[in-house]
Amino acid sequence: MTATDPFQGMGAGIHAFKAFDSAFERTRSLLWPFNWGVWLRLAVFVLCIGGFGGLSLNLISLPNPEDLANAGIASSFGHLAYIGIFLAILLIIRVIGAVFHFVLVDGLTVGPVTLFWTFDVRVRKGLRLFLFEVLLGGALLGVGALTLGLYDVSLSLETIPELFAASPPFLIAAFLLWFVMVVTIDLVVPVMITDDCGVLAGWRTVLGLGAADPGNTSAYLLTRTLLAVAADLIVTVLVLAATLFSFHITFYIEFFAIPLAFLAAGLIQAPFLAFFRYYGLLVLGSFSPERALLPSRQSSESAHGVEDAEALLVPQVR
């Protein structure tokens, strides 16, 4: 890159705008013609990752003692055992979700989109990402704890919405941490693949790329925020409608309605998940062409077998 051409090696134009159409077309090619296998696998990715972007903490409310008592679990030991099992399952899902971030990139860049094809070689990087998420989540809860002296709100999963409403510092911290996780998933995860590095090293690389091109960096941050807000609003409305419909057609029988609602939520978010992953990969490729993973991906019209895909993926798997 020279002083007379600040965009040399990064691509001319606004990366955030250029990537939009290409990400949309790649998403359409992936999901259409309709293939139940691809859609269902993406739905599993969504449910394990915790959504299609952002700080995926999977804030599922813990059962309260009254609910446990109604279910026949009345002792304190029973409460602890039940909650321990609940948290263990949630922990396993979160670890799997962290690894899935890398497996999904492999599927979208080389293919095919599968759940466990490269899972074993991505476990180490997934654990690093999981620990990073834990640190971010802990930092957010720490900010919440610091605000308890100013606001009459107890700190628990159920009262986090109250903290959002009552505490501007908590709201600001939550937004900043959410955005850190968005950039981590969009840009740092593929950098960790191409550079075979950890989360912090990937962040140093991304910060260096952003500092070298502040105009495109600002455009990406603004565009990504607006896209996330719009997508969240659309998905929230669709998921609520699908949930109500699921309970309606199953006559409010939870045994059938809840799994159906989860499946519907995953399928609704599947296109958004694919779009945002493609979008992040394209933006990174514009900032740093040597780290562009998508050009190596074969066109969606020319499918190849798992053996061919494995051969293409070998240089990327560390």
Secondary structure, 3 states (H helix, E strand, C coil): CECCECCCCCCCCCHHHHHHHHHHHHHHHHHCCCCHHHHHHHHHHHHHHCCCCCCCCCCCCCCCHHHHHHCCCCCHHHHHHHHHHHHHHHHHHHHHHHHHHHHHHHHHHCCCCCCCCCHHHHHHHHHHHHHHHHHHHHHHHHHHHHCCCCCCCCCCCCCHHHHHHHCHHHHHHHHHHHHHHHHHHHHHHHHHHHHCCCHHHHHHHHHHHHHHCHHHHHHHHHHHHHHHHHHHHHHHHHHHHHHHHHHHHCCCCHHHHHHHHHHHHHHHHHHHHHHHHHHHHHHHHHHCHHHCCHHHCCCCCCCCCHHHHHHHHCCCCC
